[in-house]
Amino acid sequence: MKEIALYSYFDKLSIIQFLRTYAIIPMMFVAFEGIDGSGKSTITRLVAEMLRKDGYKVFTTHEPTNDKVASEDLVKYRNVESYLKLFFSFTEDRFSHQLEIREHLDKGEIVLCDRYLLSSYAYQGEVIQKIFENRNEAIQWMIDVSRIITVKPELNFLLDIDPVIALERISERKRITSFEDLGYLRSVRDFYTSLSSRETILIDASRSTKEVTEDVYKILRSRITQ
């Protein structure tokens, strides 16, 4: 029975991949990354609305999935011990979250996620790197710990913005977190740019919401129909 169940599972994955390859179903996992104030939540929502108008089934989600994952006490002290705990907490949360994401991908939906792996690397890595000889070692350690995360984005949009502009946007909020500090955000932005890869597209997020949304949507649509 176990062998039959296992075969059925992988057979199902093969069928889904076939459908994805030939654009019969457009399933795709996309993450929106960037420092606080870059507009991730807004762009995620607007792009989802545009995709739905075009007839696509879209599931939007975010990380952390639970606000209690990142306690203010751990965030504000910004020491290695606290940020190691944060990294493990976010990874644990993501381990469960990926199962939900997989369910929606299996239905042929497009999944748009506000933050995912790169956020942990950039936000906690900026502090965790202090226990390593260099940043590359810190990144490799985080990648190794994250091997349990098997559901990964096909595409990351990194919404890049000057932290000064980002903080001006953030100042309009009622609640400011300890992550939202100019010096820290500059370091996080620098860490983000060092994580660039073929799956990461840099977007100038200092422009208007309309310009950024249209830019992201154009790129995403071209990838879906490839």
Buried (B, 14 or more C-beta within 10 A) or exposed (E): EEEEEEEEEEEEEEEBEEBBEEEEBBBBBBBBBBBBBBBBEBBBEBBBBBBEEEEBBBBBBBBBEEEEBBEEEBBEEBEBEBBBBBBEBBBEBBBEBBEBBBEBBEEBBBBBBBBBBBBBBBBBBBBBBEEBEEBEEBBEBBEEBBEEBEBBBBBBBBBBBBBEEBBEBBEEEEEEEBBBBEEBBBBBBEBBEEBEEEEBBBBEBBBEEEEBBBBBBEBBBEEBEE
